Amino acid sequence: MPGLLRLAGKRVADERLLEIASSLGADVPFFIQGGRAVGIGRGDEIYPLPDVDRRHMLVVSPHDVAVPTKDAYQWLSPQLTNDGGPTRLMRFCALCWSPQGGVLSNDFEAAVFPRYPRLAAIKRELLEQGAAEASLAGSGSAVFGVYQHPAKARRAARAFPQDQVFLCSTLSRAEYRRKMGGRDLV
């Protein structure tokens, strides 16, 4: 959305931009801020986290799997989605990719993988192809692997000829801001 505003030469107050982003989807406000962060509630309450070293990613989106987000949330265990105090899911987010070496995991995997074994197989294959870590992306339908070197991620992509694959790298908050035209977003 900030990129679209930049292309159009328009400016919108940060509060209004977050409001519009929230109406588009629960996780959209997260992508306005950029960098590493924790999203609380519907994803519109965002807390920045310290940057970590660049990671190289391979995202695999299988052609034959579509996980309905609403269903995935219904499959989650109630202790992960309660309304009283921080859930295990939120506490995990604060640790994910910590500079101290937090372990990457996703609580949706326990709910989604039994229903979509192809996603579990993709995760196993990413790890076999040299990913340092791998996880279901959000509630699905993609799975991503984290690589120390972009060449390893490119080689691993060849293991998924029937699927959509995306090679990318993480950005620090400062890099994100530069790419978005230098504007301090939210």
Number of C-alpha atoms within 10 A of each C-alpha: 13 18 12 10 12 13 9 9 8 9 10 10 10 13 10 10 18 21 13 14 19 17 12 11 12 15 16 18 25 24 15 21 20 20 20 23 19 19 19 17 11 13 15 20 12 17 13 15 14 11 17 16 11 13 15 21 24 25 23 24 22 19 11 9 14 12 14 11 13 9 12 17 16 11 14 17 13 11 11 15 15 11 10 7 7 14 14 13 16 16 11 18 18 17 17 18 17 16 11 9 10 13 13 17 18 18 17 21 21 13 18 22 16 11 14 16 12 15 24 19 13 23 23 15 17 28 19 11 18 18 23 13 17 25 25 25 18 15 21 21 21 22 23 23 28 25 25 16 15 17 11 17 24 18 12 21 20 12 14 15 9 11 15 13 21 14 15 15 14 17 19 17 19 14 13 20 18 12 12 18 11 11 12 15 16 14
